[in-house]
Amino acid sequence: MGFAKGFVDLAIFGGFPGLRLSKRLTDKEWAAMEQHAVEAARRHEQLCLDRFLRKAKESKECIISKYRSWYECRDPGNEFWPPPFDIWTIPAIEDSLVEVLKSNLHHLQGLPHWSSVPDIILDSLVHRFEDIANNHSMSSKMGRLELVPEELRLPSARETLELARTLFVRLSDSSIIRYPRLTDQSDWCWNELGSTVMSDIIILAGHDPNTMTFAQLLEEDIWVECLTCAQADQEGKVVQAVEAVMHCHIDHGADATNKQSVEWRILEGLELVLTRVLNTRIKKWWKCLLCGYESVDNENSVLRHISWQ
């Protein structure tokens, strides 16, 4: 029947319609009961699979640990691999776990009911991590690309998403994300305001928003003063270019429905040098991709956290 002997034995022990143990079956008698026999064996197979899948979920920290060890030893490059603390949100992990358990049912069926999934079986899941991570990365990128207006897309998804002016916003709390931190499949949408603000600043700094990537923007370390704040008899707010969009949301109440125009001035020369020096000690928001811990702190605290991992 194609089932492990243990499941066949359980099916016979439990009985099913047409089963007779007192004599050898004829072909006709077997044909009449074959479907019942298959269903009984399959039922016990599924019970075993469900039991060990439940056991694996109960000890999911073990799988997270295996993924984290795999994750730490590799460079995702331009791919968005799910961080360890997010791995159980990826449906492909459970799907792959089911496939691994199914392929090892002949080993599992003889184990006591209280047994957990043997580590050697879970190790076979590790060989699937790269495909799972890359497939997740591709689906995430394509999902975000569909949110970008067609007129702002470049020839490839990667080129489009890497642009500094490519931003997404969650309307419920105005959270902002950009590639490569594509995060979960939540209620994100295209950040038209953010894209406009970034494009304006990039042009003011003498660059092309259609070619400047987010990595290049960070490398340039552009700082700007909000002239809209200064013109309102407030102290001119000075921020890094990458923080300008959030400044618009927080200090000017600008959002998708209130596209308030904000003017900027690019800092240059000695003023820029002094600003960079003074702001090296400023606390900033950061999040650890290994454990998910997040905080607002300075660079030394980030380095300390890394040393503890």
C-alpha positions in Angstrom: 0.0 0.0 0.0 3.0 2.3 0.2 2.7 2.9 3.9 5.3 2.2 6.7 4.7 -1.1 8.4 3.8 0.6 11.6 0.8 2.4 10.1 -0.3 -0.9 8.4 -0.1 -2.7 11.7 -2.1 0.1 13.5 -4.8 -0.1 10.7 -5.1 -3.8 11.2 -5.1 -3.5 15.0 -7.9 -0.9 14.8 -9.8 -2.8 12.2 -11.8 -1.5 9.2 -14.7 -2.8 7.1 -14.1 -6.1 5.3 -11.0 -7.0 7.4 -10.7 -10.8 8.1 -7.7 -12.1 9.9 -8.6 -15.9 9.9 -7.7 -16.7 6.3 -5.7 -15.5 3.3 -7.7 -13.0 1.2 -8.6 -13.7 -2.4 -8.1 -11.0 -5.0 -11.8 -10.3 -5.0 -11.9 -9.9 -1.2 -8.9 -7.6 -1.2 -10.4 -5.4 -4.0 -13.5 -5.0 -1.9 -11.6 -3.8 1.2 -8.6 -2.1 -0.3 -10.0 1.4 -0.1 -10.9 0.9 3.5 -7.5 -0.4 4.3 -5.8 2.5 2.6 -8.0 5.1 4.4 -7.2 3.4 7.8 -3.5 3.4 7.2 -3.6 7.0 5.9 -5.5 8.1 9.0 -2.8 6.7 11.3 -0.1 8.3 9.1 -1.8 11.7 9.4 -2.2 11.3 13.2 1.5 10.7 13.4 2.3 13.6 11.2 0.0 16.0 13.1 1.6 14.8 16.4 5.1 15.5 15.4 4.2 18.8 13.6 2.7 19.9 16.9 5.8 18.8 18.8 8.0 20.8 16.3 5.9 23.9 16.8 6.1 23.5 20.6 9.9 23.5 20.3 10.0 26.2 17.5 12.9 27.9 19.3 15.0 25.0 18.2 14.2 25.7 14.5 14.6 29.5 15.1 18.1 28.7 16.5 19.0 26.6 13.5 17.9 29.3 11.1 19.7 32.0 13.1 23.0 30.0 12.9 22.5 29.6 9.2 21.5 33.4 8.9 24.6 34.6 10.8 27.0 32.8 8.6 25.8 34.3 5.3 25.5 37.6 3.6 22.1 38.1 1.9 23.6 40.8 -0.3 20.7 42.5 -2.0 18.2 39.9 -1.0 15.6 40.4 1.8 15.9 37.4 3.9 13.5 37.1 6.8 15.3 37.8 10.1 15.4 34.9 12.7 12.7 36.4 14.9 10.3 36.6 11.9 10.9 33.2 10.5 7.7 31.6 11.8 5.7 34.2 10.0 6.8 32.7 6.7 4.3 30.0 5.5 7.0 28.2 3.6 8.7 27.2 6.9 5.8 25.2 8.1 5.2 23.8 4.6 8.8 22.7 4.4 8.6 21.2 7.9 5.6 19.2 6.9 7.5 17.9 3.8 10.5 16.9 5.9 8.3 15.1 8.5 6.4 13.3 5.7 9.6 12.1 4.1 10.8 10.7 7.5 7.5 9.1 8.7 9.1 5.7 8.4 11.5 6.8 11.2 9.0 8.7 13.3 6.2 6.0 13.3 8.1 3.8 15.8 8.9 6.5 18.3 6.9 6.8 21.6 4.1 9.3 21.7 6.0 11.6 24.1 9.0 11.8 21.8 10.0 15.1 20.2 11.2 15.4 16.6 14.8 14.0 16.4 17.4 16.7 15.8 18.8 14.8 12.8 15.4 15.2 11.1 15.2 18.9 11.8 18.7 19.3 10.4 17.3 18.4 7.0 15.2 21.5 7.2 18.4 23.6 7.3 19.2 22.6 3.7 16.0 24.3 2.6 16.6 27.6 4.3 18.3 29.3 1.4 15.5 28.5 -1.0 12.9 29.6 1.5 14.7 32.9 2.2 15.3 33.7 -1.5 11.7 32.9 -2.5 10.5 35.1 0.4 12.8 37.8 -0.8 11.5 37.6 -4.4 7.8 37.6 -3.4 8.4 40.5 -1.0 10.2 42.6 -3.6 7.6 41.9 -6.3 4.8 42.7 -3.8 6.4 46.1 -3.1 7.2 46.8 -6.7 3.5 46.6 -7.5 2.9 49.5 -5.1 5.3 51.8 -7.0 3.6 53.9 -9.7 4.5 52.6 -13.1 6.0 55.9 -14.2 8.6 55.7 -11.4 9.7 52.1 -12.0 13.1 51.3 -13.5 13.8 48.2 -15.7 14.2 45.8 -12.7 12.6 45.4 -9.3 15.9 45.7 -7.6 16.9 49.0 -9.3 13.5 50.5 -8.5 13.5 49.4 -4.8 17.1 50.5 -4.2 16.3 54.1 -5.1 16.4 56.6 -2.2 13.1 58.0 -3.4 11.3 54.6 -3.1 9.5 54.6 0.2 6.4 52.9 1.6 4.2 54.0 4.5 1.7 52.2 6.8 -1.3 54.5 7.1 -2.3 53.2 10.5 0.8 54.7 12.2 2.8 56.5 9.5 5.7 54.0 9.8 8.1 54.3 6.9 10.1 51.5 5.3 12.4 51.2 2.4 14.5 48.5 0.7 16.1 46.3 1.9 14.0 46.3 5.1 10.8 45.2 3.5 9.3 43.8 6.7 6.0 42.0 6.9 3.1 42.0 4.4 1.1 44.6 6.4 -1.1 47.4 5.2 1.8 49.2 3.4 1.2 51.6 0.5 3.2 53.8 -1.7 4.5 56.9 0.1 3.9 59.6 -2.4 4.7 62.4 0.0 7.9 60.7 1.1 9.1 60.1 -2.4 8.5 63.7 -3.3 10.4 65.0 -0.3 13.3 62.7 -1.0 13.4 63.6 -4.7 13.3 67.4 -3.8 16.3 67.0 -1.4 18.3 64.8 -3.8 17.9 67.4 -6.6 18.8 70.3 -4.2 22.0 68.3 -3.3 22.9 68.1 -7.0 22.0 64.4 -7.6 19.5 62.6 -9.8 16.6 61.0 -7.9 16.2 58.5 -10.7 19.6 57.0 -10.1 20.6 57.8 -6.5 20.2 54.7 -4.3 19.5 54.7 -0.6 23.0 53.3 0.0 24.5 56.3 -1.9 22.3 58.7 0.1 23.7 57.3 3.3 27.2 57.4 2.0 26.8 61.1 1.0 25.5 61.9 4.6 23.5 64.8 3.4 22.1 67.1 6.1 19.3 69.7 5.6 17.6 72.5 7.4 13.9 72.8 7.3 13.2 76.3 6.0 9.5 75.9 6.7 10.3 75.7 10.4 12.7 78.6 10.2 10.2 80.8 8.3 7.6 80.1 11.0 9.8 81.9 13.6 10.8 78.5 15.0 14.4 77.2 15.4 15.4 75.7 12.0 15.2 71.9 12.3 18.4 70.3 11.1 18.1 66.6 10.1 19.8 64.0 8.0 18.2 63.7 4.6 17.0 60.2 5.4 15.0 61.6 8.4 13.4 64.4 6.5 10.2 62.5 5.6 9.6 61.6 9.2 10.1 65.3 10.1 7.4 66.2 7.7 5.0 63.7 9.3 5.8 64.6 12.9 6.4 68.3 12.9 4.2 69.4 10.0 1.4 66.9 10.1 2.0 66.1 6.5 0.5 62.9 5.2 -1.2 61.4 2.2 -4.2 63.7 2.7 -2.3 66.8 3.8 0.5 67.2 1.4 2.0 70.3 3.0 4.8 71.8 1.0 8.1 71.9 3.0 11.2 73.8 1.9 14.8 72.7 2.6 18.3 74.0 2.6 21.3 71.8 2.0 24.1 72.2 4.6 27.5 72.7 3.2 31.1 73.5 4.2 32.0 74.1 7.9 28.4 74.1 8.9 28.0 70.6 7.6 31.2 69.4 9.2 30.2 70.8 12.6 26.7 69.3 12.3 28.1 65.9 11.6 30.5 66.1 14.5 27.8 67.3 17.0 25.3 64.6 15.9 27.6 61.6 16.3 26.4 61.4 19.9 22.7 61.7 19.2 20.6 58.7 20.0 18.8 57.1 17.1 16.3 54.4 16.6 17.7 51.0 15.6 16.6 47.4 15.5 18.6 44.1 15.8 17.9 41.8 12.8 18.9 38.8 14.8 16.7 39.0 17.9 14.2 41.8 17.0 15.3 44.0 20.0 14.8 47.7 19.2 15.7 50.8 21.0 16.6 54.5 20.7 20.3 54.8 21.7 23.7 55.8 20.5 26.3 53.8 18.5 28.1 52.4 21.5 24.9 50.8 22.8 24.4 49.2 19.4 27.9 47.8 19.5 27.4 46.5 23.0 24.2 44.7 22.0 26.0 43.1 19.0 28.8 41.8 21.3 26.2 40.1 23.5 24.6 38.2 20.6 
